């Protein structure tokens, strides 16, 4: 289990200086917009994939600390991965926030959200971008 101060630092760092924020104007990117009806979170996630490999994932919009940081971390985690590898990472993230057994090594900095399940009202914040990534993978696989 990660130290609370380290968790806070990771979240604040990815919120204040997200590495994957800013969408790319390129027709090759597929986009999904997700918004919360209960808070500020309103983001669009864009993904570029070729031959079953995620080449790039980016997002833009407005989000709280949990939404922005979890989306930024997950974009980094799945970039360069196959759809299957990314799905395993996403599945482990969902298991973690559902308080089920998960593989900590796969989640790296996303482990900062390992107690999110204790805040039911914040789970949506921690999944809005992750759901978009999952949905984009599903869209690519259908083509």
N, C-alpha and C positions, 0 to 999 in steps of 0.2 A: 504494500500500500504506500502510495506516494505521500510525502509530507505536505501538509496544507499550504505552507508558504510557497513551496515549489509549484503546486497546482495553481495557486493564485498568480505567480509570476508567469507561468506558461500562458494562462488565459489572458492576462493583461498584455503580454508581449504580442500574441497573435491578434488581439483586438486592436491595439494601437498601431501595430506595424504588420498588417497581414501581407504575406508573401504572394498570395494568389488572388488578390482583389484587383478588379478591373477587367471587364470583358473585352474580348478581341473581336473586332469587326471583320469577320471572315465567314463566308457562307458554309465552310466545312464544319463549323461548330453548331451543335444542337443546343438549344436553350430550354430551360424549364424555370418558370417563375413560381415561387412559393411565398405565401404571406400568412401571417398569423392573424386570427380574428380577435386575439386576446392581448396582444402586445405590439411593440414597434416593429417586429421582424417582418421584413418585406425584401426578399432577395431573389435574384436571378442567377442561376448556375449554368455555365456553359461548358461543354465538353467536346473535345476533338479526339476521335478514336479512329484507328486504322488497323485492319486485320486482327481485330479482337484485343488490341492493346490501347490503353488510355494514354494518348500522347500529351494531353493538356486538360486541366480542369481549372476553371476560374469562376469567380462570383463577383457580384456587385449589388449594391442596394444598401439598405439600412438594417442594422441588426443590433441587438443587445450584445453584451460581452460574451455570453454563452453561445449565442447563435453565430456570431462572427468568428470567434476563436475555434469552435468545433468545426465549422465549415472550412476554415483555412487549414486546420490541421488535417482534416480528412482529404482535402484536395491534394495536399502534399503526400499523404500516405498512399493514395491510389494512383498517382501519376506514375506512368511507366509500367504499370501492372497490367496483366491480362484481366479480362472481365472476371474470370474465375477467381484469380488471386484477390481482386478488389472485392468481389462478393464475400469471400471468406473474411476479409478485414471488416467489411460492413456488418456481417453477421455477428462477429465478435463484439463489435461496438454495441449493437442492439442488445446482445446478451448481457453485456456489462451494465447497461442502463436499466435492464429488467432484473438486475440482481441475480443473474444466472452465471454458472461457470463460464469463463472466457479465457482466451490466451493473451496475457498481458504483453508478451513480447511482440505480438502482431500490431498492437495499438500504439506503442511508443508514447508520444506526448498526449494522445487521446485518453490515456489512463488518468489524466487530470480530471476527467468527468466520471470517475468510478463511484462517486457518491451521489450522482445526479438523481438516482432513483429515490433518494430521500426527499426530494423536492418535486413532487408530482406536477406542480404548476410550471416548472422549468423544463420538464422533459421535452415539450414541444420546441422550446428554444434550442435545445441540444440535438434535435433531430430534423429541423426544417431543411437545412442544407444537405444533411446526410440522406434524407428521403429523396431530394432532387438528384443527387448523384446516383442513387440506386435506380431511380426512374429513368435516368439518362442511359444507364447501362442496359436496362430492359429495352428501351427504344432502339438502341444500336443492335441489340441481339435479334430483334424482330425483323430488321431489314434484310 
